Amino acid sequence: MAQFRLKAVSNGGKVVLKEFEAENKKDAQVKVDRLTKTNGLNVKSLEEKSLFTYKVKRPGKPKLVGEQEAYNREEVEKALIKLGYEIISINKKLFNFKGGVPHTEVVTFISLSADLLKQQLTFDEILNLLYEDTANKRMKEVIKTIQKDLKDGKEGSEVYGKHEDVFGKFAAYMLSVASTSGNMALVFESTAKFLERDAEFKKNLKRSLMMPAVTVLAVIGVVLFYVGYIFPATAELFVDMGITLPPMTAATLQLSYWLEANWLILLLSIISPIAGLIYYFKTPKGKLFLDKYIIKIPVIGDLLHKTSIEIFSRVFYTLYSGSGQNIEVIKVASEACRNSYMEKRIKEVAIKKMLKDGAGLIESMEETGVFTRTAISRFRLGAESGSLRENAKQLAEYYEVQTTYRMQSVIDTISLFVNLFIMIALIGITVVSSESAVIKPN
């Protein structure tokens, strides 16, 4: 978020200076208008913090070039003169591309924080160490901002909420919870584990689907090129010589002519439904529909379903206090599970049943219909034995191991079908080519 500074005068003549954050200048102006109407302020200026580049020198020393954030040029100039520098130039940086933060940087930041917290270092010391060791410019800026906000006494939700674009919505929430929890190291460690598993799962899923998809498309492209260009050039030679074509060769030539005449219609008939489905699945209603039925697909659906339950259990273990009201814990865990249908069922059935009917956790979870019998069994055992939190952890670890092995099985199964597809395509090309090779003149 961008930082802004408001300078105004109250009805009593008192100068008011207020710094705040907003998404953009328009959002900042809305906040200022609301503030002035409420308090009757006369706005003098609204400045956005910008990045300035400067070039300075000291007598007998080389020139120094650097960057500094400030609300205006005069602030930078005063600060440099106060430090004893002679100003050569100060310019506002027109383009300030902050760049992104790789997922690995975020995981490293959270993992190292968890490890150092276990070693009894203060979080301020940890932030200093991580700031020095981080090479990514944007991440350094984020760490610096977090440290400043914590020193200013801001709430965890405010400190980390502004960095959702870097950490992600769930991780930002977990880190804000950690700042007020009794076991900061545990929350950081669990968040790091979640991010690592999330990255690993996405990488494996991409590996299991992306490469086979590229391979299949490449094979289809080769077959179409053969049927549409190479084969007709050969077959038409026989037609020109008045030779009768064998059935398979004649049928393939007719297919080639049909593809040549209708390729645009065929292409649109394939691309349009796919584009329409992608657009639909990106809408809230479409995503809900996809998430509802994708977990019912054999093999891959079971894998996705159990991964979502694993994430739910891991978050539940991290946040569950074991006493008092834990509705918020269940809500956060459902939002983290990466399946909008499961999230909807947990919120609208389980939580509603607990609040409205006073039902127990296990009964409410069972009513949703989105948890496996194994999951319900583990949670029930935990509730009956008074170790619900530990059983949630055991369930998460059990499904972690199972989904890891299942993912490899999925990859092997998909590879098998891709190889079968390639084999069938090659056999088809070979048979057609062989038939045309033995054609004899009439």
N, C-alpha and C positions, 0 to 999 in steps of 0.2 A: 504493500500500500504506500501511496505517496504521503509525505508529511507537509502540513500547511501551518501557517502562523497568521492568526487574526490580530489586527491592531484596531481597537475601537475606543470610543469615549462614552462613558455612562452619562445619564442625565445629570448626575452630580458633578460632572467634570473630571471624573477619575479615569485615568488611562488604563485600559484592559488589554493585556497580552495573553493570548491563549494558543497553545500548540495542540494540534489534533491530526488524526489520520483519516484519509478518505481514498476511495478508489480512483477518483480523477477530479479535475477542477470543477466539473459540473456538480458532482456529489458533494464536494467541499462547499460550494456556493449554497446548496440546499441546506446544509447543516448551519451555515452562517445565517441564512435568512430566518431559520427556525429560532436560532439563538437570539438574534436581534429583536424579533417580535416578542419573545418571551421576556427579555430583560431590558428592552428599550434602549439598545445600544446604537451609537452612530459609528458606522464602519469607516475607518480611515484607509486600511489596506488589507489585502489578503494575498500573502506570498507563499509560493510553493518552494520547498527545499530543492535546490538543484545542485548539479556537480559543476565545479569551476576548476579550470586548469590554470596553474600559475607558473611564472618563471621569475625567480628572485636570485639575489646574490648578496654576499657579504664582502667587505673590503679584503682583498688578498686571497679570496677563496673562489673556487669555480662556481659557475651558475648552477642553480638547483631548480629542477622541474618537478612538479607534483600535482596532486588533485585534492580538492577539499569540498565537502558538501556544506552549503550555507543557503540562507534565504535570499541574500543579495550580494552583489560584488563588494559593497562597502564593508560587510562583516569580514570577508576574507582579507581585504586590504588592512583593516585595523588589527586583525590577529597576527598577520605577518610582520607588520611594522612593530608591534609590541614585542615580537620575538627577535627584533633587531635586523630584519632583512630589508634590503632596498628593492623596491618593486620594479620589475622590468615590464611584465605584462600579466594581466588577469583577464581571462575570457570564460564566458559561460559555454560549457560543452553542449553543442547542439544535439548530438546523437549520443545517447548513453545506453548502449546495448549491454544489459546485465548478463545476458546468456542464461542458460539453464543449469540445473544441478543434476548430475547423473544419479541414478537410483543407488548406485554403489556408494556414492559419497554420503547419502542420507543414512544408509544402513551402517556405514563405518562410524558416522557421528554418533548414532544411537548406541551401537555396540560398545564403542570405546567409552562412552559416558557410563554405561552400565558397569563395565569392568572397573573403571576408576572409582565409581561410587562404592563398589564393594571394598576397595582399598582405603576407604574412609577419607577420600579427598573431598573438599568442598566443591560444590557445583561451579562456583566462581573460578576456582583454580582449574577445574576441568575445562571450562570454556576458554580460559587463557591458553592452555596447552593445545587445545584443538584449533584455536584461531591461528596459532603459530605454525601448526603442522598441516593445515589445509591449504592446498594449492588453488582450488577453485575460487575465483574472485567473488562469485555470487554467494557461495557458501560462507566465505569469510564475512561478507556483509551481513548475512543472516545471523551468524554467531554473535557478531558485534551488537546487532540490534537486540537480540535476546538478552544478552548480558546487561545492556543499558536499561531495558524495560524491567528486568528483575530487580535491578538496583533501585529503580524508581518506585518499586513496590506495586507494580501492576499485577492483576490477576493472571493465573496461568492461561485461561481461555483467551484473554486479550493478547498475551505475549506470543503464544503459538498459533492462535487463530489467524493472524495476519499472514502467516507463512504456509497456509494450506496449499498454495501452488507449488511449494517446494517439498513439504513433508507428505502431502496428501491429507484428505479430510480425517480419516481414521487415526493416522499417526499423530496429527496435530492435536486431536482430542485426547489421545492417550498420554501424550507428553504434558498436556495441561492438567490432566488428572494426577500425573506423577508428582507435579510440583506441590500438591496439597495432600498427597497420600502419606501413609506412615512408612511405606517401603518403596522409596523412589527407585532404587536399583532394580527391584523385581519388575516394576512396570516398564522401565527402560529395556530390560532384558527380554521381556515378553513381547514388547513392541518390535524390537530388533528381530526376534525369532519369527514373528508374523511377517515382517517385510522380506526376510530371507526366504521363507517358504513361499510367499507370494511371487517373488521374482523367479524362484526355481520352478514353480508350477507353470508360470507363463512361458518360461524358456522351453520347458519340456513339451508343453502343449503346442507351442509354435513349431518345435522340432518334429512333433508327431503329425502335424497337419500341414504346415507350410511347404516343406520339402516334397512330400508326396503330391500335394496339389500342383506344385511347379512341374514335377516330373510328369504327371498325368497330362497337364496342359501342353507340355513339350511333345509328348507322344501323339496327342491329338493333332497338334500342329504339323508334325512330320507326316502323319497319315493323310491329312487333308492336302498337304503339298504334293504328296505322291499321287493321290487320287485326282486332284484337280489340275496338276501341271505335267508331272513326269509320265504318268500312265497314258493320258489321252494322246500325247505326242507319239508314243509307240503304237498304241492301238489303231490310231487313224491311218498309219502307214499301211496296215493290213486292209483297212476299209477301202483306201484309195486303190489298192491292187485287186479289189474285188474278192478278197478272201473272206469266207464265212467265219465269224468269230465264235468261239466256244461260249456256252451259256454264262459262265462266271465272268469271263472277259467282257462279254456284251453287256451284262448287268452292271459291271463296274464302270464301263464307258457311259452308260445311260445315267448312272449316279453322278458321274463327273459333269455331264451336261446339265443335269438338274441343279447341282451345286453352283455351277457357273451362272445359271439363269436366276437363281433365287438366293444367292449368298447374303444379300442385304436383309431380306425378310427373315432369313434364318438367324442371322446375327442379332437382329433386333428382338426376335422372339426369345432368344436366350438371355440377352443382356437386360432387357426391360423387366422381366419378372425378378431377376436377381437384384437389380437396382431398387425395384419396388420393395422387395423383402428387406433389404439392408436399411432402407429409409424407414420402413415400418418398425423394424426391430430397434431402431434408435429412439423411437417415441416411447413414453412411459408405458402406454398400453401394450405396444409391441414387445417391449422388453419383458413385461410381466408375462405375456403369452409365451415367449421364448423360454424364459426361466422356468415356467411351470412344466413345460413338456420336455425340455432338454435333459432334465434329470431322470426321465423315464426311458431315454434311448439306451438300448443295450450297450454294455461295456463302457463307453465314454460317459454316458449319463450317470451311471453308478459311481464313476470316478469323481465327477464334478459334485455330485450329491454329498459324498463322504468327505470331500475336501471342504465343502461349505460347513458341514457339521464339525469338522476338526477346528476350523477357524472360530466358529461359535463357542466351542468348548474351551479353546485356549483363551479367548477374551473373557469368557465367563470366569475361568479360573483366576485370571489376573485381577479382575475388578470385584469379584464377590467377597463381601465382608463377613458373611456367615451369620449376620444378625441384622435386625431392622428391615427396612424397606429396600429391596434390591430390584425394583421395577426398572430403574434407569440402567442397571447393569444388563438386564435381559434386552432392553431396547438397543443399547450400544452394540451388544454382541450380535443381535439380528442385523443391524446395519452394516456390520463388518463382514458378514458371511458371504457377500458377493452374489447373492441370489435374491432378486427383488420379490419373487413369489414367496420364498421362505420368510423373508423379512415381513411381508404383508400378513402372512398367516400368523406369525409370532406376535405381531403388534395387534392385529385385529381380533385374534382368537384367544391366544394364551394370555396376553397382558389384560385384555378386556375381561376375560373370565376371572382372572385373579383379583382385579379391582372391583368388578361389579358383583360377582357371585362369591367372592372370598375363597375361591378354589385354590388348591395347593399347586406348587410348581410342576410336579410330575404329571398330575392330572391335566393341567392346562397345556403342557407340552405335547402330551399324547393326543389331545383334542385337535391340534393343528394338522396332524397327518403328514408332517414333513420330516419327522425324525425317524430314524431306523429303529428296529426293535432292540438292537444292541445299544444304541444311544439311550433309549428310554430305560433299558435294564440297568445301565451303569448309573444313570442319574437317580433312579429309584433306590438302588443299593446305597448310594451316597447319602440320600435323604434319610433312609432308615437307620443307617449306622452313624449319622452325624458327621460324615466326612464328604459332603457334597462337593466341596472345592477340590479336594484331592482326586475324587473320582472323575471330575471334569478334566483334570490334567491327564489322568491315565487314559481317558477316552481319546483326548487330543493326540497323545503320543502313539496310541494304538492305531488310530486312523492315519497318522503321519507315515508310519512304517508301511501300512497296508497300501495306501495310495501311491507311495514311492515305487513299490513292486508292481502295482497294478498299472502304473503309467508305462513302465517298461514293457509290460504285456500288451498294452494298447499300441505302443510304437511298433512292436513286432507284428501284431495282427494287421495293422495298416500297411506296413511294408510288404507283408505277404500278399495282400490284395492288389497293391500297386504292381508288384512283380508279376502277378497273374494277368493283370490288365496289359502290361507290356508284352508278355508272352503271347497273349491272344492277338494283339495288334501285329506283332512280328510274324506269327503264323499266317494271319490273313494276307499280309503283304507277300509273304513267300509263296503261298498257294496260288494267288492271282498271277504273280510274276512267272511261276513255274508253268501255269496253264498257257500263258501267252507265249512262253518260250518254245513250246512244242507244237505251235500252230503250223499246219502244212497247207501249201497252195491247193486249190480245188483241182 
